[in-house]
Amino acid sequence: MKSSFRFCFGPWNIGEGADPYGPPVRRARPFAWKLAQMRRLGFQAMMFHDDDAVPEVDLKTSAQVEREARALKRRLDAEGLVAEMVAPRLWFSPRTIDGAYTSNDPKARRYAIERSLRAMEIAHILGTKLIVLWLAREGTYLRESKDCLRAMDLLVDAMNRMLAHDPSARLAIEPKPNEPMDLAYLPTVGHALALAGRTSDPYRVGCVVESAHAVLAGLDPSEEMAFAMGFGKLWSVHLNDQNGLKFDQDKPFGSANLRSAFNQARVLVAQNYGARGECVCFDVHPFRPTKDEHALKHLANSRKTFLRLAAKARTFDERRAARLIAARDYQDLDQMVLEHLLGS
């Protein structure tokens, strides 16, 4: 079970259980409390939205933002933690109701870029070079409302502005096919990497793969991870699970499809993921009926499941599997995987 993996979660992963159909069902926990749980749970890093790091970031001056970001860095250092990434939270603002970088409104586009540059400054203070772009509202509810070709140009322009702002930063696109937008412009890793090739510095534009987002696109998460790895562009993973083509569920890792979870762990182990400092992040939420006293178990259990599946990946008989593949005996290969996961 010993591993060199560094584990990570975000403040939003300890949630109160609100959903589109009902209010919170658990008490809100202060950020300091969440931070204090990390080492106890076996986590070494925290991922941040810009307004997790600096609350109400839009209302503060540059000097205030810098002061609060430096105070957060001191708190992380005191806890022995690091910031894994910073993501500009562009989807909450009323100014981005019809998109951020790809909005039809030039004022909204200007706001999105300015806020992204401020997020990069926060990341620099926190000591991380990784800027995650979940392009939540970069798409349409109605295809005729936007020009896709123009939208691609706008996305490239926004990324070029960010790349020029901080030559040490890396941009990691987190693909998702839908939700909150009906149809997203960059639904898969392939789309994200194709767009990266059009930027001014493709070397510094990569990907984050979230398990549930791949499932929502009808794809296998481990294949999305492997595809990104083939280009040297898998810079983070957000592991969770998803029960089919529904809303984004953020179930604990392995909760819905243990075999898929095994294959994700297997590709990460096989490719020595983490050797260059990449984190294993869990973007998971407690089930809504969860009691306050159980509100951290989804994180502890996801980490435990990943470590057990990583151990299963390391003990999988690859030579026997290769013989079965050479014989085209896929029936026994299938059973071999099942028995390995069952422990027989």
N, C-alpha and C positions, 0 to 999 in steps of 0.2 A: 504493500500500500504506500510505501514511501515514494515520493514524487518530487520532481523539480518544478512542477507546475505552480504558477502563481495564480491565486483565485481572487475574483473581483465581483462586486455587485454595486448597484447604485442606490442612493437614498430612496428612490421611488419604489424599490423592490420590497420595502417594508411598508405596505400600504394599509389603508383603512377599510378597503372592501367596497368602496363606492363603484357603481357601474352605471351605464346609461339608463337603467331602469330602477335604480334605488340609491339611497343615501349611504354614507359611511356606516359601518357596523362595528368598527373597532376604534379605540382611542388613537389619536394622532401622537406619534412619538417625536420628540425634539431631535434635531440633527445630532446634537452632542451624544444623545443616548444611542443612536444608530451607529455613530462612529465608534463608540466604546464597545460595541458587540463584535466588531469585525475580527479582531485577533482571537477572541474567545471562540469564534466559529471556524477559525482556520483560514481566514481571508487576509490577503496582504495588500490589496489595492481597492480603490473606489473609483467608479466612473461618475462623471458629473455632467449635467447640463450646465450651461453658463449661469442660470439663475438658481441652481442648487448651490453653486460656489458663492455667488453674490446675489442674494435675494433682491427682487425688484430692480434688476440690473438696468432696465430702461430709464429708471427714475434717478439714477445716480451719476455724478460727475466722474470723469476719468480718474481724478485723484481719489474719490471715494471707492471706486471699483478696485483700484490698485491697493489701497489700504486694506480693504476687506479680503482681497485675494491673498495678500501677504499674511494676514492673520490666520487664514485657513491653512496656508502652507505650514505655518508654525504648529498648528494643531495636528496636522497629518504627521509631521516630523516627530512630535511628542508621542504619538501613538505608534510610531514605527510603520506608518502606512505611506503609500504613494498614490498619486492621481494617475489613473490609467489613461483617461481621455477626457476631453471637454467637447460637448456638442452644443451648438447654438440652438436654443429652443425657439424655433421660428414659427411653430404652428399654433401657439397660444394667442398671439397678438391679433387684435381686430384688424390691424393693418395688413395682415397676410391671409385674410379670409378667402381670397381667390388665388392664393399662391404667394410664394416668397420671391425666390430668384426668377421665377417664370410668370409672375403676376402680369396682367395687362396694364397695371397701374405703375408708371415709372417711380412714383413716390414709394410705393411698397417695395419695389425692387431695390431702391436706394437704401431704404431702412434695413432690408434683409442683409445686404452686403455690409453696411456699417455695423450692424449687430454682430455679424460673423467675425469681422475684424476685431471687435472688442472681445469676443469669446477667445480668439487666438491670443490676445494679450493676457487674458486670465490663465489660459493654458501655459503660456510661457512662464508666468509667475509660479504656477503650481508645479512646474518641472516636467511637464509632458509635452511631447511633440505631436501627439496624435489628436487630430480634430475629426470627429465623426460627424458625417452629414447624413442624417436620416431625413430624406427629402419628402417629408410627410404630406405637404400640400403642393408638391410639384407634379401636377397632373390635372385632370379635369373631372368634373361631374357631367360635362357635356362636351363631346369631342369638337363640335363646331365652334366652341367658345374660345379655343386657342389654336395656334398654328404650331404643330409639333416640331417642324424644322426650325422655326424661330425659337421655340423653347429650348432646343438643344444648344443653339447659339448663346442664349441667355445663361444657361447652366455653365457652359464653358467659360463665358466671360466672368461669371461670379467666381468660379474656381481659380481662374487666372489672377483675379484680384487678390484672392487669399494667398495663393502661392507666392505672389510678389511681395505681399505684406510681411511674411516671415519666411525667409529662405531655408530655415531649419525645420519647418512644420511639414507634417504629412497629412493628407486628406484621405479619410477612409469612408467610402460611400457604403451606406447600409441599405441594400435593396429591399423593396417590399412591393408587391403587385397592386395592392389596394389598401383602403382604410388608413386614414380618413378619406382620401380621395377615392372616387369610384374607379378611376383608371390612372395608374401612376406611369410616369415617363421612364423610370429606371426600375423595372420589376425584378430583374435577375442580375446575378454576378456578370453574366455575359454583356448585358446592357451597360453596366457600370464600367467594366473594363474597356469596352468600345469607346465610351465617352472619355475615359481617362486618356486614351490615345490622342485625343484632339486637344488636350490642354497644353499649356506652355512647358510643363515639366511632368510628363507622364510617369517618370520614375517615382514621383512623390504622391501619386494618386493610386490608392488601392481599395481594399474592401473590408467590410465587416460582414460576416454571415451570421444571421440569426436563424435558429432552427425553425421556428414557427413561420417566419416569413417565407422560407423556402417551401414549406408544406403548403402555405396559402397560394403559392405560385404553381402548385402541382408537381414540385420537384423534390428530389431526395436531398436533404441537407448535407450529407456526407459528400455527395457528388458536387454540390456547389462549393464546398470547402476545397475539395480536390482540384476543381477547375481553377479557383483562385490561387491555390498553391502552385499549380503548373506555370503561373506567370510570376511567382514570387510575390503575390499581392494579398495574401490572407494575413491581415495585420491584427485582427481580433476576432473572437467568436462570442456570440451571445447565445448560450445554450438554454433551451427550454423545451417545451413540447406542445403539440397542437393536435386536437382531435378533429381532423378533417378540415374542409374548406368552409370555415366559419369566421367569426370575428377573431381577432388576435387574442388567444387565451392565456399565453404565458404560463402554461402549466409547469410544475417541477420537471426537471430533466429526466427523461425516461418514463414519465407518468403514463403517456398514451401509447407509445410504440418503443418497447425496450430494444427490439432488434435494430431499429433505426438509430437509437441512441448508441448501441454497441458499435455500429458502423461509423458513427461520428467520432467516438473515442478511438476507434481503430485507425482511422485515417490520420488523426492528430498524433497518435503515438508513432505510427509508421513513418511519418514525415518529420518527426522530432520537433513538433510544434512547441513553442515556448523556449527553445534554445537561444533565440535572439531577443528574449525578454517579453514575448507576447503573453498576454494574460488569458486565462480561461474565465470568462465572465458569465454569470447566470442572470439572465433577464427574466426572472420568475416572480410570481405573485402568490400570496396565500389564497387558498380557496375562500370564497366569500363567507361560508359558514364558520371559518376558523375563529377560535376564541383568542382573546388577547394573549393568554399565556402560551399559546402555540404559534404565535405569529412570526417566529423565526425558523420554524422547522422546515419550511419549504427550501430555505437556503442551505441549511445543514444537510438536508436529505439529498438535494441536488448535487452537492459536493461529494457526499458519500457514494451516491450512485455513479457519478463520473469516475471516481477513483476505483471502484470495483470493476467497472467496465473497462477502464484502462488496464487493470490487472488482467482481465479476461483477454484483452487484445494482445498483451505480451505473452500470454500462455497459449494462444491459439496456434494449433499445429499447421503452420503455413506450408510445410513440406507435404504433409498429407493432403492439404487442400490443393496444392499444385498438381499432385498426382491425379486427384479426382477431376480437376479441370482438364488435364491432358487427356484423360479417358472420356471426357464429356459426360461424366457421371454426376450430373447436377442434382439428381435425386439424393444421392448420398452426401453431396456437398451441403445441400439444404439441411439434411438431418444432422450432419456434423455440427453446423452452426447452432441448431436448436439444442442439441445435447450439450454443447459447450456452455450455452447460456443457462441451461437447466442444471448444470453441475454434475451430469452423469458421464 
